Amino acid sequence: MAITPGGELNSVPASQKQTLDSNYIDFTASGTAGWAQQYLPDLMEKEAEVFGNRTISGFLAQVGAEEAMTSDQVVWSEQGRLHISVKGTLSTGDSIFTVTSDIDGNNASSTNVFTLANHGVRLNDIVLVAVAGRVLRAHVTKVDGVAITAQPYTVEHFDDDASIATAGATAATLLVIGSEFKKGVNGQGNYGSGTGSPKAVKPTHVSFTNKPIIMKDYYEISGSDASQIGWVEISGEAGQSGYLWYLKAEGETRSRFTDYLEMTMMEAEKTAAASHIADAGGTNDTAYAALGTNSGTEGLFAAIEDRGNVTTGVTGVNAATDLAEFDAILAEFDKQGAIEENMMFVNRSTSLAMDDMLASMNSYGAGGTSYGVFNNSEDMALNLGFSGFRRGSYDFYKSDFRYLNDLATRGGINDRGTTDAVRGVIIPAGTSSVYDQSLGKNLTRPFLHVRYRASQTDDRRMKTWTTGSVGAVTSDLDAMQIHYLSERCLVTQAANNFMLMK
């Protein structure tokens, strides 16, 4: 009886003991050739960490805080400016100033506190009027709604000044600096009736809102694969280690979800009315009909672009490459809250540009400002990296921002050379006092903080749970399912003190 060996068996006889391709394992091939490797490899069990720490989370932990909330939205209020200054047009022939917006350019839209009816300029106010490159002092003689008649102290009408253009609508700015009344007349409270002039200037504030969004992720492995032992020792940023590959996969899913929480808080924006996301059940979004409206949330970058400051730098590529650019930044901060300490989170090219700028100011160059200011010595001449510096009355602390450098995150997006590339962000340090409408009182909060949904029974800051029959049995599914969920939003207070570098 003939015996036919199986095709997968290593059964080829040899006349003597020797290493042949027919009787040793081949780790690089498959099928019948998969057992033809005569020498075992020298196995390095430890997985190489070629990208270092791959997570980008930690930014918000440095500059903000986290706080629970129970509502579908968070509402906070911010102070308005103390002094009365408005923009408008000046008809120089009759010296009538027509108010069009407040000093920040906010018009009478419903989203702003400023309205044309409450500009705050009153009869008998002394005002400075900047028009056509001149600044003249004037006295308010009539207020009729948005039309303010202000007569200059030095000439009959504004156009009587040789430096000011003749009669016509000319862009101008008006600032109230005080008031002047005749002897024996009534006080300010008796003016206003029938003249359009307000009696009292009441403090104003503007309210902002943001809403949390729900973020989810998911990982699954079958019961059979969960018991499989591998031959490579794995490790991860979350501290997982061992020879079970599903530990690494689950750990990376968790780390990636944690990064998503932070990236969303920085990059997200609210849904515009023109977006098909907003009209659930429309022509192009039938799949979303059952989910309702996805309205988005306001992230850090969107908040700064909407309510803060943006700089494109001297060259339009890298922000803050020389002192002239920084001086322009300081001038803008002077117009806002003038917060002394600020933190800069920048990408590599901007960080190096700042180092070069500061290094050029050392004692071996013009100015000799290195000693004392930076606490350097001659032995540190080759240390051209700076973590902080002071300019004017402002302190800046610089830090590299991995999110803007990593090719797999914003670094790869910025490499496309788009005009919306983000090079860095300047964030004020410290806290601000705001009125929390949910709690009904003033609270001190970091300028940035994350609000997450939570109650006594459910904390949705970073929620995770396991289902299936692997480990703790919750169902008859022969698998382990790990679920991740978070519901949160970012509160960017006093965005006018932030600077986005593009």
C-alpha positions as CSV (number, residue, x, y, z in Angstrom):
1,M,0.0,0.0,0.0
2,A,1.5,3.3,-1.1
3,I,1.5,6.3,1.4
4,T,1.2,9.7,-0.1
5,P,2.6,12.4,2.3
6,G,0.6,15.6,2.9
7,G,1.7,18.6,0.9
8,E,2.1,20.6,4.1
9,L,4.3,18.0,5.9
10,N,8.0,18.4,6.3
11,S,8.7,14.8,5.3
12,V,11.4,14.9,2.6
13,P,14.1,12.4,3.7
14,A,17.8,13.2,3.8
15,S,20.7,10.7,3.6
16,Q,22.6,12.4,6.4
17,K,22.2,15.1,9.1
18,Q,22.4,18.5,7.5
19,T,20.6,21.8,7.2
20,L,18.4,21.7,4.2
21,D,15.6,24.0,3.0
22,S,13.3,21.0,3.4
23,N,13.4,20.5,7.1
24,Y,13.6,24.0,8.7
25,I,10.9,26.7,9.3
26,D,10.6,29.6,6.9
27,F,9.1,32.7,8.7
28,T,8.9,34.7,5.5
29,A,7.0,32.4,3.2
30,S,3.6,30.6,3.3
31,G,2.1,27.3,2.1
32,T,4.5,24.5,1.3
33,A,7.5,26.9,1.3
34,G,6.6,28.1,4.7
35,W,8.7,25.4,6.4
36,A,11.9,25.9,4.5
37,Q,13.9,28.3,6.8
38,Q,16.8,26.5,8.2
39,Y,17.8,29.1,10.9
40,L,15.6,30.7,13.5
41,P,15.8,34.5,13.6
42,D,17.2,36.4,16.5
43,L,13.9,37.7,17.8
44,M,13.7,41.2,19.3
45,E,10.5,41.0,21.4
46,K,10.1,44.7,22.3
47,E,8.1,46.8,19.8
48,A,10.1,49.8,18.6
49,E,8.5,53.2,19.5
50,V,9.6,55.0,16.4
51,F,7.3,58.0,16.8
52,G,7.9,58.7,20.5
53,N,5.0,59.9,22.5
54,R,2.3,60.0,19.8
55,T,-0.5,61.7,21.8
56,I,-1.1,65.5,21.6
57,S,-3.3,65.8,24.7
58,G,-2.2,68.0,27.6
59,F,-2.6,71.4,26.1
60,L,-5.9,72.3,27.7
61,A,-4.7,70.8,31.0
62,Q,-1.9,73.4,31.0
63,V,-4.1,76.4,30.3
64,G,-7.5,75.6,31.5
65,A,-9.7,73.5,33.9
66,E,-12.7,71.2,33.7
67,E,-16.0,71.8,35.3
68,A,-19.3,69.8,35.3
69,M,-22.6,71.2,33.9
70,T,-26.1,69.8,33.7
71,S,-27.7,71.8,30.9
72,D,-27.7,71.6,27.1
73,Q,-25.8,74.9,26.9
74,V,-23.5,77.1,28.9
75,V,-24.2,80.9,28.9
76,W,-21.7,83.4,30.3
77,S,-21.5,87.2,30.2
78,E,-18.6,89.5,29.7
79,Q,-18.1,93.1,30.6
80,G,-18.5,95.9,28.1
81,R,-16.0,98.8,27.8
82,L,-16.1,101.4,30.5
83,H,-15.7,104.6,28.4
84,I,-18.0,105.8,25.6
85,S,-16.5,105.8,22.2
86,V,-18.3,105.3,18.9
87,K,-17.6,105.2,15.2
88,G,-19.6,106.9,12.5
89,T,-19.7,109.5,9.8
90,L,-19.4,113.2,10.2
91,S,-21.2,115.7,8.0
92,T,-18.7,118.5,8.4
93,G,-21.0,121.2,7.0
94,D,-23.5,121.0,9.8
95,S,-21.2,119.2,12.3
96,I,-23.6,116.2,12.7
97,F,-22.0,113.0,13.8
98,T,-24.1,109.9,12.8
99,V,-23.3,106.8,15.0
100,T,-22.9,103.6,13.0
101,S,-21.1,101.2,15.5
102,D,-19.3,101.0,18.8
103,I,-15.5,101.4,18.9
104,D,-15.0,97.7,18.3
105,G,-17.0,97.8,15.1
106,N,-20.1,96.1,16.5
107,N,-23.2,97.3,14.9
108,A,-26.9,97.2,16.0
109,S,-27.3,93.4,15.3
110,S,-29.2,91.4,17.9
111,T,-26.0,89.4,18.7
112,N,-24.3,92.5,20.2
113,V,-25.2,94.5,23.2
114,F,-24.5,97.7,21.4
115,T,-27.5,99.2,19.6
116,L,-27.8,102.5,17.8
117,A,-30.3,103.7,20.4
118,N,-28.0,103.3,23.4
119,H,-24.8,104.8,22.2
120,G,-24.5,106.7,25.5
121,V,-23.6,110.2,24.1
122,R,-25.6,112.9,25.9
123,L,-26.3,116.6,25.8
124,N,-23.5,118.9,27.1
125,D,-20.8,116.1,26.7
126,I,-17.3,117.2,25.8
127,V,-16.1,115.0,23.1
128,L,-13.0,114.4,21.0
129,V,-13.7,113.9,17.3
130,A,-11.1,112.3,15.1
131,V,-11.7,113.0,11.5
132,A,-9.6,113.5,8.4
133,G,-6.3,113.1,10.3
134,R,-7.3,115.7,12.9
135,V,-8.6,115.6,16.5
136,L,-10.9,118.4,17.5
137,R,-12.6,119.0,20.9
138,A,-16.3,119.7,20.6
139,H,-19.4,120.3,22.7
140,V,-22.6,118.2,22.2
141,T,-25.4,120.6,21.6
142,K,-28.1,118.2,20.4
143,V,-28.8,114.5,20.4
144,D,-31.5,113.1,18.2
145,G,-31.2,109.4,18.2
146,V,-28.1,108.4,16.2
147,A,-27.6,112.0,15.0
148,I,-25.3,113.9,17.4
149,T,-24.6,117.6,16.8
150,A,-21.2,118.4,18.2
151,Q,-19.8,122.0,17.7
152,P,-16.0,122.4,17.8
153,Y,-14.6,124.8,20.4
154,T,-12.2,126.4,18.0
155,V,-14.2,126.9,14.8
156,E,-17.8,127.3,13.8
157,H,-18.0,124.0,12.0
158,F,-15.6,121.1,11.4
159,D,-15.1,122.0,7.8
160,D,-13.9,125.5,8.8
161,D,-10.6,123.8,9.8
162,A,-8.3,124.0,6.9
163,S,-7.1,120.4,7.4
164,I,-10.5,118.9,7.3
165,A,-12.3,118.1,4.0
166,T,-15.3,120.2,3.0
167,A,-18.9,119.2,3.7
168,G,-19.6,115.6,3.2
169,A,-19.9,112.2,5.0
170,T,-16.5,111.5,6.4
171,A,-15.5,108.6,8.6
172,A,-14.9,109.7,12.1
173,T,-14.5,108.5,15.7
174,L,-16.1,110.2,18.8
175,L,-14.9,109.8,22.4
176,V,-16.7,111.3,25.4
177,I,-14.1,112.9,27.8
178,G,-16.4,114.8,30.2
179,S,-19.2,117.4,30.2
180,E,-19.8,121.2,30.5
181,F,-22.9,122.9,31.8
182,K,-24.0,126.5,32.0
183,K,-24.5,128.1,35.4
184,G,-27.8,127.6,37.1
185,V,-29.2,124.9,34.8
186,N,-30.6,121.6,35.7
187,G,-28.5,118.5,36.0
188,Q,-28.1,115.7,33.4
189,G,-31.0,113.8,34.8
190,N,-33.4,116.5,33.6
191,Y,-32.3,116.3,30.0
192,G,-33.3,113.9,27.4
193,S,-37.1,114.3,27.2
194,G,-38.0,115.1,23.7
195,T,-34.4,115.5,22.5
196,G,-33.4,111.9,22.0
197,S,-30.6,112.2,24.6
198,P,-30.3,109.5,27.3
199,K,-30.5,110.5,30.9
200,A,-28.2,107.8,32.4
201,V,-25.5,105.6,30.9
202,K,-26.1,102.1,32.1
203,P,-23.4,99.4,32.2
204,T,-23.7,96.9,29.4
205,H,-22.5,93.4,28.9
206,V,-22.6,90.8,26.2
207,S,-23.6,87.2,26.6
208,F,-22.1,84.3,24.8
209,T,-23.3,80.7,24.6
210,N,-21.8,77.3,23.7
211,K,-23.2,73.9,23.7
212,P,-21.6,70.5,24.4
213,I,-21.4,67.9,21.7
214,I,-21.4,64.1,22.1
215,M,-18.3,62.3,21.0
216,K,-18.1,58.5,20.8
217,D,-15.7,55.7,19.8
218,Y,-15.7,51.9,19.9
219,Y,-13.5,48.9,20.0
220,E,-14.3,45.2,19.6
221,I,-12.4,41.9,19.7
222,S,-13.8,38.4,19.5
223,G,-13.4,36.1,22.5
224,S,-11.0,33.8,20.6
225,D,-8.7,36.6,19.5
226,A,-8.6,38.0,23.1
227,S,-6.9,34.8,24.2
228,Q,-4.3,34.7,21.5
229,I,-0.7,35.2,22.8
230,G,1.6,37.0,20.4
231,W,5.4,37.0,20.2
232,V,5.9,40.8,20.2
233,E,5.9,42.7,23.5
234,I,3.6,45.7,23.0
235,S,3.5,49.0,24.9
236,G,1.6,52.2,24.6
237,E,1.1,55.7,25.9
238,A,-1.7,54.6,28.2
239,G,0.7,52.3,30.1
240,Q,-0.5,49.0,28.5
241,S,2.0,46.3,28.0
242,G,2.2,42.5,27.5
243,Y,1.9,40.1,24.6
244,L,-1.8,40.4,23.9
245,W,-2.3,42.5,20.8
246,Y,-5.9,43.5,21.8
247,L,-4.4,45.3,24.8
248,K,-2.5,47.5,22.5
249,A,-5.4,48.0,20.1
250,E,-7.8,49.0,22.9
251,G,-5.2,51.2,24.5
252,E,-4.5,53.0,21.2
253,T,-8.3,53.5,20.7
254,R,-8.5,55.1,24.1
255,S,-5.5,57.3,23.5
256,R,-6.8,58.3,20.1
257,F,-10.2,59.2,21.6
258,T,-8.5,61.3,24.3
259,D,-6.8,63.2,21.6
260,Y,-10.0,63.6,19.7
261,L,-11.5,65.3,22.8
262,E,-8.7,67.9,22.8
263,M,-8.6,68.4,19.0
264,T,-12.3,68.9,18.8
265,M,-12.2,71.5,21.6
266,M,-9.6,73.4,19.5
267,E,-10.9,73.0,16.0
268,A,-14.7,72.7,16.1
269,E,-17.1,75.4,15.0
270,K,-20.8,75.9,15.1
271,T,-22.9,74.9,12.2
272,A,-23.8,77.7,9.8
273,A,-27.3,78.1,8.5
274,A,-26.1,77.4,4.9
275,S,-24.7,74.0,5.9
276,H,-26.7,70.8,5.0
277,I,-25.8,69.5,8.4
278,A,-28.3,72.0,9.9
279,D,-31.3,70.9,7.8
280,A,-31.7,67.3,8.9
281,G,-33.9,65.3,6.5
282,G,-33.0,67.6,3.6
283,T,-32.1,66.4,0.1
284,N,-28.5,65.7,0.8
285,D,-28.6,64.4,4.4
286,T,-31.4,61.8,4.5
287,A,-29.3,59.6,6.7
288,Y,-29.2,62.3,9.4
289,A,-33.0,62.7,9.6
290,A,-33.4,60.4,12.6
291,L,-30.5,62.0,14.4
292,G,-31.8,65.5,14.4
293,T,-29.7,68.6,14.0
294,N,-25.9,68.5,14.5
295,S,-25.2,72.1,15.5
296,G,-21.5,71.8,16.3
297,T,-19.7,73.7,19.0
298,E,-17.3,76.6,19.2
299,G,-13.7,75.6,19.5
300,L,-10.7,77.7,20.5
301,F,-9.6,78.7,17.0
302,A,-13.1,79.6,15.9
303,A,-13.7,81.7,19.0
304,I,-10.5,83.6,18.5
305,E,-11.2,84.3,14.9
306,D,-14.7,85.4,15.7
307,R,-14.1,87.5,18.9
308,G,-10.3,87.7,19.2
309,N,-7.2,88.8,17.3
310,V,-5.4,87.3,14.3
311,T,-1.9,88.1,13.2
312,T,-0.3,86.8,10.0
313,G,3.2,88.0,10.9
314,V,5.6,90.3,9.1
315,T,6.2,88.0,6.2
316,G,2.7,86.5,6.1
317,V,4.2,83.1,6.8
318,N,5.6,83.1,10.3
319,A,4.1,85.2,13.0
320,A,6.3,87.2,15.4
321,T,9.6,87.0,13.5
322,D,10.9,90.3,14.8
323,L,10.3,92.9,17.4
324,A,8.2,95.0,15.1
325,E,5.7,92.2,14.9
326,F,5.7,91.8,18.6
327,D,5.3,95.5,19.1
328,A,2.2,95.3,16.9
329,I,0.9,92.5,19.0
330,L,1.5,94.5,22.2
331,A,-0.3,97.5,20.7
332,E,-3.3,95.3,20.0
333,F,-3.3,93.9,23.6
334,D,-3.1,97.4,24.9
335,K,-6.4,98.1,23.2
336,Q,-7.9,95.1,25.0
337,G,-7.4,93.8,28.6
338,A,-3.6,94.4,28.7
339,I,-3.1,91.2,30.6
340,E,0.5,91.0,31.6
341,E,1.4,87.3,31.4
342,N,0.7,85.4,28.3
343,M,1.6,81.9,27.1
344,M,2.6,81.1,23.5
345,F,2.1,77.7,22.0
346,V,3.7,77.7,18.6
347,N,5.0,75.3,15.9
348,R,8.6,74.6,15.2
349,S,9.3,77.2,12.5
350,T,7.8,80.0,14.6
351,S,9.6,78.9,17.7
352,L,12.9,79.0,15.9
353,A,12.1,82.4,14.4
354,M,11.5,83.7,17.9
355,D,14.8,82.1,19.1
356,D,16.7,83.8,16.3
357,M,15.0,87.1,17.1
358,L,16.0,86.9,20.7
359,A,19.4,85.5,20.1
360,S,20.2,88.5,17.9
361,M,19.6,90.7,20.9
362,N,22.4,89.1,23.0
363,S,25.5,90.8,24.3
364,Y,27.5,89.8,21.2
365,G,25.2,91.8,19.0
366,A,23.8,95.3,19.0
367,G,22.2,96.4,22.2
368,G,23.8,93.9,24.7
369,T,20.5,93.0,26.4
370,S,21.3,89.4,27.1
371,Y,22.8,89.7,30.5
372,G,20.3,90.4,33.3
373,V,17.3,90.3,31.1
374,F,17.6,86.6,30.3
375,N,19.9,85.7,33.2
376,N,22.5,84.3,30.8
377,S,26.2,84.1,31.1
378,E,29.1,83.9,28.6
379,D,29.2,80.2,29.1
380,M,25.7,79.9,27.7
381,A,26.4,81.8,24.5
382,L,25.5,78.8,22.4
383,N,22.1,78.3,24.1
384,L,19.9,80.0,21.5
385,G,16.6,78.6,22.8
386,F,14.4,80.8,24.9
387,S,11.4,79.8,26.9
388,G,10.3,83.3,27.8
389,F,11.0,87.0,27.5
390,R,9.6,90.3,28.5
391,R,8.7,93.1,26.1
392,G,7.3,96.4,27.4
393,S,5.0,95.5,30.3
394,Y,4.2,92.0,28.9
395,D,5.7,88.6,29.8
396,F,5.6,85.8,27.2
397,Y,6.3,82.2,27.9
398,K,7.0,80.1,24.8
399,S,6.3,76.4,24.4
400,D,6.4,74.1,21.4
401,F,2.9,72.8,20.4
402,R,3.1,69.2,19.3
403,Y,-0.3,69.4,17.7
404,L,1.0,72.0,15.2
405,N,4.2,70.0,14.5
406,D,3.1,66.3,14.1
407,L,2.6,65.3,10.5
408,A,-0.4,63.2,11.5
409,T,-2.2,66.1,13.1
410,R,-2.3,69.8,12.3
411,G,1.3,69.7,11.2
412,G,0.3,67.8,8.1
413,I,-2.5,70.2,7.4
414,N,-0.2,73.2,7.7
415,D,2.3,71.7,5.3
416,R,-0.3,72.1,2.5
417,G,0.5,75.8,2.7
418,T,-3.0,76.9,3.1
419,T,-3.9,80.4,4.1
420,D,-5.7,79.0,7.1
421,A,-2.6,77.3,8.5
422,V,-2.3,77.9,12.3
423,R,1.3,78.7,13.4
424,G,0.6,79.3,17.1
425,V,-1.7,80.8,19.6
426,I,-1.2,83.3,22.5
427,I,-3.3,82.7,25.5
428,P,-3.5,85.0,28.6
429,A,-2.5,83.4,31.9
430,G,-4.6,83.7,35.0
431,T,-8.3,84.0,35.5
432,S,-11.2,86.3,34.8
433,S,-14.4,87.2,36.7
434,V,-17.6,86.7,34.8
435,Y,-21.3,86.4,35.5
436,D,-22.6,82.8,35.2
437,Q,-26.2,83.0,34.3
438,S,-26.8,79.3,35.2
439,L,-25.7,79.9,38.8
440,G,-26.7,83.5,39.0
441,K,-23.5,84.9,40.4
442,N,-20.1,86.2,39.5
443,L,-17.4,83.4,39.3
444,T,-13.7,83.4,38.8
445,R,-12.7,81.1,36.0
446,P,-9.6,80.4,33.8
447,F,-9.9,82.1,30.5
448,L,-10.2,78.6,29.0
449,H,-12.1,75.8,30.6
450,V,-14.0,72.7,29.5
451,R,-17.5,72.1,30.6
452,Y,-18.8,68.5,30.5
453,R,-22.2,67.0,31.2
454,A,-22.6,65.3,34.6
455,S,-25.2,64.4,37.2
456,Q,-25.3,62.5,40.4
457,T,-25.9,59.3,38.4
458,D,-23.9,59.8,35.2
459,D,-20.6,61.5,34.6
460,R,-20.0,62.1,30.9
461,R,-16.5,63.7,31.2
462,M,-14.8,60.5,29.9
463,K,-17.2,57.6,30.1
464,T,-16.2,54.0,29.2
465,W,-18.0,50.7,29.6
466,T,-17.6,47.1,28.4
467,T,-20.2,44.8,27.0
468,G,-20.1,41.2,25.7
469,S,-19.0,37.9,27.3
470,V,-15.3,38.4,27.5
471,G,-14.4,39.3,31.1
472,A,-17.5,40.6,32.8
473,V,-20.5,38.9,31.1
474,T,-23.2,41.3,30.0
475,S,-24.6,39.5,27.0
476,D,-24.2,36.2,25.0
477,L,-22.0,37.9,22.4
478,D,-18.7,36.1,22.0
479,A,-16.7,39.3,22.0
480,M,-15.5,42.2,24.1
481,Q,-17.0,45.6,23.1
482,I,-15.5,48.7,24.7
483,H,-17.4,51.9,24.3
484,Y,-16.2,55.5,24.8
485,L,-18.3,58.6,25.2
486,S,-17.9,62.2,26.2
487,E,-20.2,65.2,26.1
488,R,-18.3,68.5,26.4
489,C,-17.7,72.0,25.1
490,L,-15.0,74.7,25.5
491,V,-15.7,78.1,27.2
492,T,-13.4,80.8,25.7
493,Q,-13.8,83.8,28.0
494,A,-12.3,87.2,27.1
495,A,-11.4,86.0,23.6
496,N,-10.4,89.6,22.8
497,N,-7.2,89.0,24.8
498,F,-6.2,86.0,22.7
499,M,-4.1,86.1,19.5
500,L,-4.2,83.5,16.8
501,M,-1.0,83.3,14.6
502,K,-1.6,82.3,11.0
